[in-house]
Amino acid sequence: MIKINEHYLKLQASYLFSTIAKKINDFCEKNPGRDIIRLGIGDATRALAPACIAAFHQAVDEMARDETFRGYGPEQGYLFLREKIAENDFQSRGAAVDADEIFISDGAKCDTGNFQEILSTDITVAIPDPVYPVYVDTNVMAGRTGIARDGRFENIVYMACTEKNGYIPGLPEEPVDLVYLCFPNNPTGATITREALVQWVDWATENKALILYDAAYEAFIRDDAMVKSIYEIPGARKVAVEFRSFSKTAGFTGTRCAFTVVPKECMAYDATGTPHSLHSLWNRRHSTKFNGVSYPVQRAAEAVYSEQGKKETREIIAGYMKNADRIRREMDDLGYDYIGGQHSPYVWVDAKTDSWDLFDMLLTKAGVVCTPGAGFGSCGTRHIRLSAFNSFENVETAMTRIREALKE
Ligand SMILES: *Cc1c(COP(=O)(O)O)cnc(C)c1O
């Protein structure tokens, strides 16, 4: 008899996006012609940079002729892209990362989800609350948790991120082997200071633990003095893996390209305490289960690092950040507390009520869609997430409507 992986049965159905969709549908049916502005989106809305499109087209043309056609590429990605990444994203900031420590993939969602597979199921995992749900669910699937009670799984150490700690998780007080950190954060938009990240790296070093650092929103950091990569912290190469993506930084959500950095010194241990290189384990996993990102997509990603590409992607991000500034200004005026939006496309607003109540109010009175914080964890039940991924005109209209709705 064929049997299932019963850990899948523990997963909590994510009602978040289906409930949002249903509420919007109901509203539209009752209010035909009312226009809805979506500020719940965690997806790029602006077109790819012209430099990326030109490189993309040219690579497609290469595939059209036998002389320049390419079949399977290296599973880890083409060196032309890995070298540009190492130089521009890391070495230029004093972070020692070599091209052969970079693994190109089709998404940071898959990478953050898959990486746990090379680690023992017998480890303790700490996860922030609120959180990008992928970290939790993939550990549930792997059998590292018990069942869920009141939205929290047994055997996961939840690290509350609240106003009290500035939305930065404190070091765990119990033994933990694996920690997920994400900065700038989705959903809160919070950023971590260099000092706090130093504490995390020191903690991991002392405890022989591993940090999985998700820096998918790194490009939204506007202050160059702030920490962008965990490898800017001394000692991080031994205890941290970093995930990056072209999705939010260059609008590749539909094009698909990301990468994971696994430094050669980064170790994990077998049952006897003997260290093993995570780089070689991940290389084995990646090349066994993955056959590379398509050549034209890697050329398009490479173009992000050309002079033209840098200028164009910077302008696109500046456009989203102008939206974030507009949202923050409105929240200031309306007297709502929030975090984020300064180095992140997300603004995490204290709803002063249940997150679904504010969601309903904004939808029915202002025709504006946000994301209720409850969908990201139990610490989100009194927050909403507003996203800057939209046009400035729409954000402007949405803010005007929210202001009028709240006056009523
Ligand atoms: C959007 C996002 C990613 C990127 O996912 P891709 O699969 O590369 O599109 C990774 N982590 C977080 C927290 C995100 O919000």
The ligand as a Tripos MOL2 file, in Angstrom:
@<TRIPOS>MOLECULE
LIG
   15    15     1     0     0
SMALL
NO_CHARGES

@<TRIPOS>ATOM
      1 C1          9.8010   37.3180   -2.0620 C.3       1 LIG1
      2 C2         10.6520   36.6650   -1.0400 C.ar      1 LIG1
      3 C3         11.6720   35.7960   -1.4160 C.ar      1 LIG1
      4 C4         12.0210   35.5760   -2.8640 C.3       1 LIG1
      5 O1         11.4390   34.4710   -3.3850 O.3       1 LIG1
      6 P1         11.7610   34.0250   -4.8860 P.3       1 LIG1
      7 O2         11.4070   32.5680   -4.8490 O.co2     1 LIG1
      8 O3         13.1950   34.2560   -5.1530 O.co2     1 LIG1
      9 O4         10.8600   34.8180   -5.7830 O.co2     1 LIG1
     10 C5         12.4590   35.2150   -0.4340 C.ar      1 LIG1
     11 N1         12.2470   35.4900    0.8640 N.ar      1 LIG1
     12 C6         11.2940   36.3500    1.2650 C.ar      1 LIG1
     13 C7         11.1550   36.6640    2.7000 C.3       1 LIG1
     14 C8         10.4580   36.9500    0.3190 C.ar      1 LIG1
     15 O5          9.4990   37.7970    0.7140 O.3       1 LIG1
@<TRIPOS>BOND
     1     1     2 1
     2     2     3 ar
     3     2    14 ar
     4     3     4 1
     5     3    10 ar
     6     4     5 1
     7     5     6 1
     8     6     7 2
     9     6     8 1
    10     6     9 1
    11    10    11 ar
    12    11    12 ar
    13    12    13 1
    14    12    14 ar
    15    14    15 1
@<TRIPOS>SUBSTRUCTURE
     1 LIG1         1 GROUP 0 **** ****
